[in-house]
Amino acid sequence: MKNSIKNLAVITVVAFITFSFTGIIKEKKEIKVENSKIVWKGYKVAGSHEGTIALKDGSLIFSEDKLVGGEFTINMNSITNTDLEGEYKGKLEGHLKSDDFFGVEKNPTATLVFKNVKLLGKNSYKIIGDLTIKGITNKVNFNFSIYGNKANASLKIDRSKFNVKYGSTSFFDNLKDKAIYDEFDLIVDLEF
């Protein structure tokens, strides 16, 4: 009887120690930046413009095949316009990189860090993340879908929260048809 109690106690202690030091295994999957794409679209009273911006690096973190985290660095110097050509394309790209917009000389990267990941369905997640642009961090909420080794998301960003003022009615009056809306879209397609 004493040996049975002693054996049970030893098994209990070994099991406790094993489970205490065996955490949930997390797997970090690096984003293949060369196969991933971010499209931006900005809107103004008189129309819209769109283009691309490149990831510098990124990763998604999984636990038991479920997304639990993510972190991305965006190369702000890579902003390009895809709906204009020639001189106007160059002018818009230069203006977006200037201090009027994203000030890429002082702020060459932007970051997104997933802070809360909630499973919505088989392949769908609700993400709350910290987005940092021009050194200013704000929360963003968006849906994120994963299919095999690919993921996509669509984000709506309010540039006024990141001190991107040019042409914004949040900062200036009487802009009329020169006004640029504060919200812009990011459509993200990732491969990992």
N, C-alpha and C positions, 0 to 999 in steps of 0.2 A: 504494500500500500504506500509506504514511504517512497519507494522508488518510482511508483507511478506518479505521485504528486511532484516529485523532484523532476521527472522527465517532462511532465506537463508544464512545469514552471520554466524549464530550460527552453522548450519549444516556444512557449509564449514570449519569452525574452528575445529569442532569435528572430521570431516573426516580427515583433515590435521594432527591433533594430533594423531589420531588412526593409520594412515598409517606411520607416522614418527616414532612411537615407536613400530610398528609391523614389525620386521625384518623377513627375510626368516628363517624358522625353519630348523635347522640342527640336524640330528640324528647321533649319534656316535654308531657304532656297533663294539663290541669287537671281536677280532679274537679268535677262539677256538684253542689254540695252540696245544692241545693234538690231534686234528683232522687235523692239517695242516702239510705240509711237504715242506722242501726245499732240493732239490738235487743239488749238485755242480758237475761240471765236468771240470777237468783241462787237458791240452794237452801238450805233450812234443814230441820231434822229434821221439823218440822211442815208442810212444804209448800214453796212457791216463790213468787217474785214476778218480774215482768218489766216491761220498759218500753223506752223509747228514749233515745238520746243523739245529739246532732247533731255533725256535722263542722263545724269552723270553716273549714278549707281542706284541700286535699290535691292531690297530683299523682302520676302514674305516669310513669316514664321508660322509653322504648323505644329499642332499637337494632335496626335492620333488622327491625322488626315483632316483636321479642322483648322481653319485659319484662326490664329490667335494674336497676330501682330504683323507689323510691316513698317518699313522705313525707307524713304526715298530722298535723293538729292537731285535737284533739277539744275541743269546748266543754263543759267539765264543769258549767257552770251550767245546761245544757240537760237534765240528767237528769230524766226523767219516768217515772212509773209508769202502766202501762196496764191492770192487772188489779184495781185498787181504784177506789173512787169517794168523793167527798166528803171528810170529815174524815180518814179513814184514808189516802187517797191523799196529801193534803197533808202529813200527819205523816210518812209514809214518804219522800216526796221531800225534805222538810226534813231528816230524819235522814240520808239518803244524802249530802246536801250539807254536813252538819256535820263537825266534826273527828273524830267517831266513825268516819266512813267516809272520804270523799274530800276533806274540808276545802277546798271550792271557793273560799272567800273568799281563802285564801292560795295556792291552786293552781287557778286558773281554767281551765287547759288541761292536757291530757295529749298526748303525742306518740308517734308510731310512725314509725321510720325503718328502711327495708329495708337490711340490711347484706350479705346474701347471697341471690341469687336463682338457683335451679337449675331448669331446664326438666325437667319430668317426662313430659310428653306434649304433644300438639298445643296444647291450651289450658290446661294445668295446670302449676303451679310450686310448688316447695317454698321457703318464705321463712323466713329467719332475720332477725329484726329486733330493734331496741332499743326497748322500750316504756318510757316514762317516765310514772309516776303519782306525785303528791305529791313531785315532785323526785327520785324514786328510779328508777333505770334498771335493767332486767333484760332478758335475752334471752327472746324468744318464738319458737316454731316453729309454722308452720301452712301449710296448703295454700291456694293462691290460684288461682282459675279466671277466665279471660277469654273472653268471647263477644262479638265485635263491639266495641261501645263500652260494654259492661257487664262488671262483675267482681264476684265474690263470694268470701267467705271465712268460715270459722267458727273462732273462737279460744277456747281454754280458758285463763283467766287465774287464777293463784293470788294472791289479794289479800294474803295474809300476806307475800309478798315485797315488797310496797309499803307496809308498815306500816299496813295497814287491819285493825285489831285487833278491832273490836266483834263480840262473839259468837263469836269464833274459838276453837276448841279448841286451836289452836296456841299461844295465849297465856293462856287461862283454863281452869281445871278446874271440874268440877261444874256445867256449863251445862245438862246434861240436854236437855229438849225445847226449850230456848231457843237451842241451838247453831245457828250459821249456818255452812255449809260454806265452806271457803276458796276453792274454785274456783267461778268463775262463767263463763258463756258470753257471747260476743259474736258475733252473726250480722250480717255486713256485706254490704250490697248497694250497689254503686257504679255511677255513670254518669259517663262522661268524654267 
